[in-house]
Amino acid sequence: MSALVYDCDGVLADTERHGHLPAFNATFEEFGLPVRWSDAEYARKVKVGGGKERMKTLLTPDFVAAAGLPADPAALDGEVARWHRRKTEIYTGIIRGGAIPPRPGVRRIAEAADAAGWTLAVASTSAEPAVRSVLELAMGPELASRFAVFAGDVVRRKKPAPDIYAYAVRTLGLDPSAVVAIEDSRNGMLAALGAGLACAVTTSAYTGEEDFAGASLVVTSFGDPPPRETVTRVLHDPLGLHPGPWVELTDLAAVLSAGPPPPPPWQELT
C-alpha cells in the first residue's frame, strides 16, 4: 500500500514566519522574558527541531540570571514546559483565526491520494494540538480525519534524526519503499531519508537556500490549476520527472517507483 506522509510547518502552510515566530515572541512578552526573536534570528532557530528545544537555546547562564530563572535543571525544564504550553495555545489561536493560508497543492494532492487508496499521515516534531490545527486548516475537517498524526514528543530524538518517520511507518505497518515524505527543510529531508523513505521537497519561507541533495524532487510548491493558479517552479529533478505546471499524484507515484536515493548521514547536523 502506498502512503503519503506530510511534514506540517512549512509544508501544509507557511506557519513558521507568520505563526510560530509571533507566538514565541508573544509568549516571551507574557512571561516577562528579556528576548524577542527577529526574523533573521528565527531563521536560525528553525534549524533546531522542536519548540521546547528552540526555547532551551535561550538558557545560557547569563539569560537564566537576567530572567530570574531557577538554576536547577529540573525546575528549568518545568519553566520551559510552561512557556511551551502557552506558546502552543497562542499559536493554535493564530491558526484558527484563518490568517495563514494552506500552501498550494497540498490538499489537492491529498485528495487524489485518498481517492487512490493511499495511506495519509503527518509526521512532525511540533506539538500535537498545533499540528492538528494546521492539518484541519489545510485539509478541512473531513479529509483531516483520514490522516494519522504523529507529533511532538512521541519520539525522543527530533528531526534530523529519522525517529519520527520510522515510528510512523512502523505504527502504520507500512513498507518504507512505498512511502513518500513531503518536507520543506533539509533537517526534515534527512529524517525521511534516514528512515528509508523517498522525499519530495516543497521549499518554504526559511528553507529556499538549503542543500537538498538526496531529495527525489525539489519544487517551490505543488502548485494549483485555475482558478487559484500557482505554477510550480522545479528546483531539482534528479529523476527526470519533469512535472507540469503543478505537481500531480502521478509524479509522486513515479518517485516511489524510482526508490529513495542513498541518504546522507543525519548526524552531520547534530
Secondary structure, 3 states (H helix, E strand, C coil): CCEEEECCECCCECHHHHHHHHHHHHHHHHCCCCCCCCHHHHHHHCCCCCHHHHHHCCCCHHHHHHCCCCCCHHHHHHHHHHHHHHHHHHHHHHHHCCCCCECCCHHHHHHHHHHCCCEEEEECCCCHHHHHHHHHHHHHHHHHCCEEEECHHHCCCCCCCCHHHHHHHHHHCCCHHHEEEEECCHHHHHHHHHCCCEEEEECCCCCCCCCCCCCCEEECCCCECCCCCECCCEEECCCCCCCCCCCCHHHHHHHHHHCCCCCCCHHHHC
